[in-house]
Amino acid sequence: MTSRIIKDEELLGKLVIDHKAKIVGKVTDLGVSYDGKAVITVQSETPEGTKEEFFYMDRIAAIGDVILLKPPTEARTPITPVTPAFPGPAPPSVPTPAKQIPSPPPPPTSERVVICPVCGAKNRPTAKFCIKCGTKLVP
């Protein structure tokens, strides 16, 4: 990929497709690994329930109407969520804090917005997909 800034609205809600043209899921979150690499969180529904997978940005081959993944490499270790370190083992009754990413501020009232026909969310006029539900938007 070329070096450019990718806004969260370009990724959130988009379908992720693997190198074999199979749907992996939808992007639900963005994050940064402890080694400083950007990561996307992809959620999918399985018969066992909701499944969450994490992919480094260098696994992305292309971003368009969907996100296309490169084939996995044998050398890459899978990403596993890491809980914060404590001075000793945390008691089982203490829940680990979840990192909350604040939602983007609403667009200024002077700016035109595109309303999602499915969920009613307000989107920027340049958005191609709804920031909330991922529906393709018609400008």
Backbone as numpy.savetxt, mean C-alpha at the origin, in Angstrom:
# Nx Ny Nz CAx CAy CAz Cx Cy Cz
13.13 0.76 -12.12 12.29 1.94 -12.12 13.17 3.18 -12.12
12.66 4.23 -12.70 13.39 5.47 -12.66 13.23 6.10 -11.29
14.17 6.97 -10.94 14.13 7.60 -9.63 13.17 8.78 -9.67
12.03 8.64 -9.00 11.07 9.72 -8.90 10.27 9.52 -7.62
9.61 10.56 -7.21 8.79 10.47 -6.00 7.43 9.90 -6.39
6.99 8.91 -5.64 5.69 8.29 -5.88 4.81 8.65 -4.69
3.71 9.33 -4.95 2.79 9.72 -3.88 1.94 8.53 -3.47
1.52 8.55 -2.21 0.70 7.45 -1.71 -0.58 7.27 -2.50
-1.16 8.38 -3.00 -2.41 8.26 -3.76 -2.22 7.53 -5.08
-0.96 7.42 -5.56 -0.69 6.67 -6.78 -0.68 5.17 -6.50
-0.53 4.78 -5.24 -0.40 3.36 -4.90 -1.60 2.79 -4.13
-2.11 3.55 -3.17 -3.17 3.03 -2.31 -4.41 2.64 -3.10
-4.88 1.44 -2.87 -6.08 0.95 -3.52 -5.85 0.26 -4.86
-4.62 0.34 -5.39 -4.36 -0.28 -6.69 -4.19 -1.79 -6.55
-4.60 -2.51 -7.59 -4.38 -3.95 -7.63 -2.90 -4.24 -7.86
-2.41 -5.28 -7.23 -1.04 -5.73 -7.41 -1.09 -7.05 -8.17
-0.34 -7.12 -9.26 -0.31 -8.30 -10.13 1.09 -8.87 -10.12
1.22 -10.19 -9.97 2.56 -10.78 -9.96 3.06 -11.01 -11.39
4.28 -11.53 -11.52 4.90 -11.72 -12.83 4.21 -12.81 -13.67
3.32 -13.58 -13.05 2.57 -14.62 -13.77 1.15 -14.16 -14.10
0.89 -12.84 -13.98 -0.40 -12.23 -14.27 -1.50 -12.67 -13.31
-1.14 -13.02 -12.08 -2.11 -13.39 -11.05 -2.30 -12.20 -10.10
-3.54 -11.96 -9.69 -3.81 -10.89 -8.75 -3.30 -11.28 -7.37
-2.45 -10.43 -6.79 -1.91 -10.67 -5.45 -2.84 -10.05 -4.41
-3.36 -8.84 -4.68 -4.25 -8.15 -3.75 -4.26 -6.67 -4.05
-4.68 -5.85 -3.05 -4.72 -4.40 -3.18 -3.75 -3.78 -2.19
-3.13 -2.66 -2.61 -2.24 -1.93 -1.71 -3.09 -1.24 -0.65
-2.74 -1.50 0.63 -3.49 -0.90 1.73 -2.66 0.08 2.55
-1.33 -0.01 2.44 -0.49 0.85 3.26 0.91 0.93 2.67
1.64 1.94 3.09 3.04 2.11 2.72 3.84 2.17 4.00
5.10 1.76 3.94 5.94 1.81 5.12 7.40 1.83 4.74
8.23 1.81 5.77 9.68 1.80 5.59 10.24 0.71 6.49
11.10 -0.14 5.94 11.72 -1.20 6.73 12.83 -0.60 7.60
13.31 -1.35 8.56 14.37 -0.86 9.44 15.66 -0.56 8.68
15.85 -1.19 7.53 17.06 -0.89 6.74 16.82 0.26 5.77
15.69 0.98 5.91 15.44 2.19 5.14 14.82 1.99 3.77
14.33 0.81 3.47 13.73 0.55 2.16 12.22 0.71 2.23
11.65 1.33 1.18 10.21 1.53 1.12 9.51 0.19 0.88
8.35 0.03 1.50 7.60 -1.23 1.45 6.13 -0.91 1.18
5.46 -1.75 0.39 4.01 -1.65 0.23 3.37 -2.82 0.97
2.23 -2.56 1.57 1.45 -3.60 2.22 0.30 -3.96 1.28
0.17 -5.26 0.99 -0.85 -5.73 0.06 -1.76 -6.69 0.81
-3.07 -6.43 0.73 -4.05 -7.27 1.41 -4.88 -8.03 0.40
-5.17 -9.29 0.73 -6.03 -10.10 -0.12 -6.93 -10.96 0.77
-8.04 -11.37 0.19 -8.97 -12.24 0.92 -8.73 -13.68 0.49
-8.59 -14.55 1.46 -8.41 -15.97 1.21 -9.52 -16.73 1.94
-9.70 -18.01 1.65 -10.71 -18.78 2.40 -10.44 -18.79 3.91
-9.18 -18.63 4.30 -8.81 -18.62 5.72 -9.01 -17.24 6.35
-9.25 -16.21 5.54 -9.42 -14.86 6.07 -8.56 -13.86 5.30
-8.35 -12.70 5.89 -7.56 -11.65 5.25 -6.08 -11.98 5.37
-5.38 -11.85 4.25 -3.94 -12.13 4.20 -3.22 -10.82 3.89
-2.13 -10.56 4.61 -1.36 -9.35 4.40 0.06 -9.73 4.00
0.54 -9.16 2.88 1.90 -9.41 2.42 2.63 -8.08 2.27
3.95 -8.13 2.38 4.77 -6.94 2.27 5.76 -7.12 1.13
5.92 -6.06 0.32 6.85 -6.12 -0.81 7.72 -4.88 -0.82
9.04 -5.09 -0.99 9.95 -3.96 -1.17 9.63 -3.28 -2.48
9.85 -1.97 -2.54 9.58 -1.22 -3.76 10.44 -1.70 -4.93
11.62 -2.27 -4.66 12.45 -2.75 -5.77 11.88 -4.01 -6.42
10.81 -4.57 -5.85 10.10 -5.69 -6.49 9.10 -5.22 -7.53
8.84 -3.89 -7.57 7.84 -3.35 -8.50 8.49 -3.14 -9.87
7.89 -3.76 -10.88 8.38 -3.62 -12.25 7.77 -2.40 -12.92
6.48 -2.11 -12.66 5.80 -0.99 -13.29 4.60 -0.57 -12.46
4.29 0.74 -12.54 3.10 1.28 -11.89 2.29 1.97 -12.96
1.07 1.53 -13.15 0.16 2.12 -14.13 -1.24 2.04 -13.57
-2.16 1.45 -14.32 -3.50 1.21 -13.81 -3.45 0.17 -12.69
-2.44 -0.68 -12.73 -2.17 -1.68 -11.69 -0.68 -1.61 -11.35
-0.29 -2.35 -10.32 1.12 -2.45 -9.95 1.60 -3.84 -10.35
2.62 -3.88 -11.19 3.16 -5.13 -11.69 4.44 -5.47 -10.93
4.49 -6.69 -10.38 5.66 -7.13 -9.62 6.65 -7.86 -10.51
7.94 -7.72 -10.17 8.99 -8.50 -10.83 8.95 -9.91 -10.22
9.56 -10.89 -10.91 9.63 -12.23 -10.31 10.47 -12.17 -9.03
10.13 -13.00 -8.04 10.92 -13.01 -6.81 12.31 -13.59 -7.07
13.27 -13.14 -6.28 14.63 -13.69 -6.39 14.87 -14.60 -5.20
15.71 -15.57 -5.39 16.01 -16.53 -4.32 16.73 -15.85 -3.16
17.53 -14.82 -3.45 18.35 -14.19 -2.42 17.54 -13.30 -1.48
16.40 -12.83 -1.93 15.62 -11.89 -1.13 14.91 -12.62 0.00
15.08 -12.11 1.21 14.38 -12.70 2.35 13.01 -12.05 2.47
11.99 -12.81 2.86 10.66 -12.22 2.98 10.62 -11.17 4.08
9.72 -10.22 3.93 9.56 -9.16 4.91 8.59 -9.64 5.97
8.99 -9.49 7.23 8.09 -9.82 8.31 7.95 -8.58 9.19
6.75 -8.26 9.62 6.59 -7.09 10.48 7.37 -7.28 11.77
8.01 -6.23 12.23 8.82 -6.29 13.43 8.15 -5.44 14.50
8.01 -6.01 15.69 7.45 -5.25 16.80 8.58 -4.48 17.47
8.29 -3.36 18.11 9.33 -2.57 18.76 10.06 -3.38 19.82
11.36 -3.09 19.99 12.18 -3.80 20.97 11.88 -3.25 22.36
11.82 -4.14 23.35 11.63 -3.77 24.73 12.88 -4.19 25.51
13.14 -3.58 26.69 14.32 -3.97 27.46 14.32 -5.45 27.85
13.22 -6.06 27.91 13.11 -7.48 28.22 11.92 -8.02 27.46
11.58 -9.28 27.66 10.41 -9.79 26.95 9.15 -9.07 27.43
8.33 -8.67 26.50 7.10 -7.98 26.85 6.10 -8.98 27.39
5.39 -8.59 28.43 4.37 -9.50 28.95 3.32 -9.76 27.88
2.78 -10.99 27.83 1.80 -11.33 26.80 0.55 -10.47 26.85
0.22 -9.89 28.02 -1.00 -9.10 28.11 -0.84 -7.69 27.56
0.40 -7.28 27.24 0.63 -5.92 26.74 0.55 -5.94 25.23
-0.42 -5.23 24.64 -0.49 -5.20 23.17 0.63 -4.35 22.60
1.14 -4.76 21.44 2.18 -3.97 20.79 1.52 -2.79 20.10
2.13 -1.61 20.22 1.51 -0.44 19.61 1.56 -0.51 18.09
0.48 -0.09 17.45 0.41 -0.09 15.99 0.77 1.30 15.50
1.57 1.36 14.46 1.96 2.63 13.88 0.81 3.14 13.02
0.36 4.33 13.32 -0.73 4.94 12.57 -0.17 5.97 11.61
-0.52 5.85 10.35 -0.14 6.85 9.36 -1.33 7.78 9.20
-1.10 9.08 9.46 -2.24 9.99 9.36 -2.77 10.07 7.94
-4.07 10.25 7.83 -4.67 10.38 6.51 -4.31 11.75 5.95
-4.24 11.86 4.63 -3.87 13.14 4.04 -4.91 14.21 4.36
-4.46 15.46 4.46 -5.43 16.52 4.76 -6.40 16.69 3.61
-7.60 17.18 3.89 -8.57 17.37 2.81 -8.07 18.44 1.84
-8.46 18.34 0.57 -8.00 19.34 -0.39 -8.58 20.70 -0.07
-7.86 21.77 -0.42 -8.40 23.11 -0.19 -9.74 23.28 -0.92
-10.61 24.09 -0.35 -11.94 24.25 -0.94 -11.89 24.92 -2.29
-10.82 25.69 -2.56 -10.74 26.36 -3.85 -10.35 25.38 -4.96
-9.84 24.20 -4.59 -9.40 23.21 -5.58 -10.57 22.31 -5.96
-10.69 21.98 -7.23 -11.75 21.08 -7.71 -11.45 19.67 -7.20
-12.47 18.94 -6.83 -12.30 17.56 -6.38 -13.15 16.64 -7.25
-12.76 15.37 -7.27 -13.53 14.35 -7.98 -14.13 13.44 -6.91
-15.43 13.29 -6.93 -16.14 12.46 -5.96 -16.23 11.04 -6.51
-15.85 10.07 -5.68 -15.92 8.66 -6.08 -17.39 8.24 -6.20
-17.77 7.65 -7.34 -19.17 7.23 -7.50 -19.55 6.03 -6.64
-18.56 5.31 -6.11 -18.85 4.12 -5.31 -18.96 4.45 -3.82
-17.91 5.13 -3.27 -17.90 5.35 -1.82 -18.11 6.81 -1.43
-18.10 7.74 -2.41 -18.35 9.15 -2.11 -17.14 9.91 -1.59
-15.96 9.29 -1.57 -14.75 9.97 -1.08 -14.34 11.08 -2.03
-13.77 12.16 -1.45 -13.26 13.26 -2.26 -11.84 12.94 -2.67
-11.54 13.06 -3.96 -10.22 12.77 -4.50 -9.69 13.98 -5.24
-8.38 14.06 -5.34 -7.75 15.14 -6.10 -8.16 15.02 -7.55
-8.18 16.14 -8.28 -8.61 16.07 -9.67 -7.67 15.27 -10.56
-6.43 15.07 -10.13 -5.47 14.30 -10.92 -5.48 12.81 -10.60
-6.23 12.41 -9.57 -6.26 11.00 -9.16 -6.94 10.14 -10.21
-6.36 8.98 -10.49 -6.94 8.04 -11.44 -7.77 6.98 -10.73
-7.48 6.78 -9.41 -8.19 5.80 -8.61 -8.62 6.45 -7.30
-9.71 5.98 -6.74 -10.20 6.51 -5.48 -9.21 6.18 -4.37
-8.89 7.17 -3.55 -7.94 7.00 -2.46 -8.51 6.07 -1.38
-9.83 5.95 -1.28 -10.45 5.15 -0.22 -10.74 3.72 -0.66
-11.37 3.56 -1.85 -11.81 2.21 -2.23 -11.12 1.65 -3.48
-10.32 2.49 -4.19 -9.58 1.99 -5.33 -10.33 1.96 -6.65
-11.56 2.45 -6.68 -12.35 2.47 -7.91 -11.70 3.42 -8.92
-11.68 3.03 -10.20 -11.14 3.89 -11.24 -12.05 5.10 -11.39
-11.44 6.29 -11.39 -12.19 7.53 -11.46 -12.24 8.08 -12.87
-13.34 8.70 -13.21 -13.51 9.35 -14.50 -13.46 10.86 -14.23
-12.48 11.59 -14.81 -12.38 13.03 -14.52 -13.53 13.83 -15.08
